[in-house]
Amino acid sequence: MVDLGSGDGRIVLAAHRCGLRPAVGYELNPWLVGLARLLAWRAGCARSICYRREDFWKVSLRDCYNVSVFLAPSVLPMLEKKLQAELPAGARVVSGRFPLPTWQPVTVVGEGLDRVWAYDIHGGLAGEAVSS
Ligand SMILES: C[S@@+](CC[C@H](N)C(=O)[O-])C[C@H]1O[C@@H](n2cnc3c(N)ncnc32)[C@H](O)[C@@H]1O
């Protein structure tokens, strides 16, 4: 799984604890990358979690089947295009706090600030997410 903008790494750590491997976080802020690595080390997961100080816009998502995002609404239209272009069929995207602007979620969980939207990428639609 990948978290695009992984912050202090809490989502990657939680996903790893749920059995998603490999678990990778992309984060621009070097302090947050350092903190995330420290927290993974303290949790005993440092060898199996990877935090990269990279711009996720420059990373290929072609092999990613679980993608997590919690990003400003202003970037979500552009993110939809990247996800549509790169994710394989069968991939799932989970967006926290803010929904992807045009995709139809398959599931919505939580309320208020804790709300998340899940989207599935279906085969034959070039990454277009549709409701099931
Ligand atoms: C709202 S925080 C979410 C942190 C974490 N995913 C969570 O849910 O707790 C968004 C993070 O995305 C990072 N970010 C924003 N644009 C980025 C980019 N282009 N590449 C990598 N990280 C980015 C920010 O530095 C920030 O830490």
The ligand as a Gaussian input file, in Angstrom:
#p B3LYP/6-31G(d) Opt

LIG

0 1
 C       -3.002000      16.276000       5.650000
 S       -1.401000      15.513000       5.755000
 C       -1.838000      13.780000       5.821000
 C       -0.847000      12.933000       6.608000
 C       -1.209000      11.440000       6.700000
 N       -1.450000      10.862000       5.388000
 C       -2.411000      11.222000       7.585000
 O       -3.487000      10.879000       7.064000
 O       -2.289000      11.359000       8.817000
 C       -0.802000      15.702000       4.073000
 C        0.676000      15.469000       3.909000
 O        0.979000      15.419000       2.525000
 C        2.282000      15.943000       2.336000
 N        2.419000      16.284000       0.909000
 C        1.738000      17.256000       0.243000
 N        2.097000      17.250000      -1.057000
 C        3.009000      16.263000      -1.209000
 C        3.732000      15.775000      -2.337000
 N        3.584000      16.317000      -3.556000
 N        4.573000      14.717000      -2.165000
 C        4.722000      14.169000      -0.922000
 N        4.067000      14.601000       0.184000
 C        3.213000      15.639000       0.038000
 C        2.334000      17.117000       3.306000
 O        3.658000      17.471000       3.617000
 C        1.554000      16.554000       4.501000
 O        2.427000      15.980000       5.453000

